[in-house]
């Protein structure tokens, strides 16, 4: 693929790197090599193949599996994905796997109903049956089947509080799986004694299968006590049934070493690191030195933005630790802790619009202070920054000057978490629509 010139078209160059990263994460890229052998269709060992799954990439994973699976081999199942994340071609001409939609990041009744149907389909399988689980980021909210005594409204309230708390993704998913009747390995328990193969697209730092979508088909090393400690650490209110279940250990999950996981196969078919490496290879082929910091960067979005800005300034001013021109890439999942507006901020100063990527960029832009030659793109690879209609945005050397000309005050916008309305008037939002995959945040800094 021929890239736009980084010197004459830096915006287009960065956007092309993002597109390459997303393309590498599409499920068809890595699925064919890890598909299991279909069960026998005749004789005493005959079985059927059932596909179950959840996540933002669920629709694309179902479409890819349907296309790759032998036409003569029976295939059926149910996958739930986020509203608007079903590939258009599969929506126009549905295949053998049913795909339904639900809400993310806070679950809704449609997701609850889908999770219930998936649980019902998993029950009563035989030892010769095959279950292929399609699991990707977003599955925690989309596969919402509350534990005994909890309601959907309970899960919605807890989920909303976690999202605003600043908790890391592994912490949030530890709580979610212990308050679920299907996550944290419980779906695997429902599928027993069938053969189970889990195909994963990772959106979490470290690519831990137990964290991706709260690990519905894998063993859970965390405990009820861990979930309870997280809720107390972040001040997450718990209804009586949730508190009782965690304190008593009644909501404990299947653990590593449990015989129910024997013989199960788990395959990562797309990861954040693979996408970063694909973008890096393309940039290097274009003659630009490229450096990958990490695919596991976490922390408060605005603070991570400041750190990236400090690195870019060091490269731009001193040629260290990298020489320019260069591209610096990173991935991972940052967090936004929603705080009350500063005292005296005035009416309308409450939390605004924006996700992790735009808050990262606003923090980065303020710290860069218009550093010449530095351009930055940050975007979520699922095409949706939080719950917004943009994937992310772009910072250029004149970002702050253009904002000042419009009377936009970056510090005030950051204070009220309104990065979306900082970048929108500048025409700097990156809008892609749903990409039908999800390997988390993509960040690229171009230093010329």
Secondary structure by P-SEA (a helix, b strand, c coil): cccccccccaaaaaaaaaaaaaaaaccccccccccccccccccccbbbbbbbbcccaaaaaaaaaaaaccccbbbbbbbbbcccccccccccccccbbbbbbbcccccaaaaaaaaaaaaaaccccccbbbbbbbccccccccccccccccaaaaaaaaaaaaaccccaaaaaaaaaaacccccaaaaaaacccbbbbbbbccccccccccccccccbbbcccaaaaaaaaaaacccccaaaaaaaaacccccccccccccccbbbbbcccaaaaaaaaaaaaaaacbbbbbccccccccaaaaaaaaaaaaaaaacccccccccbbbbbbbbbbbccccccccccccccbbbbcaaaaaaaaaaaaacccccbbbbbbbcccccccccccccccccaaaaaaaaacccaaaaaaacaaaaaaaaaccccccccccccccbbbbbbcc
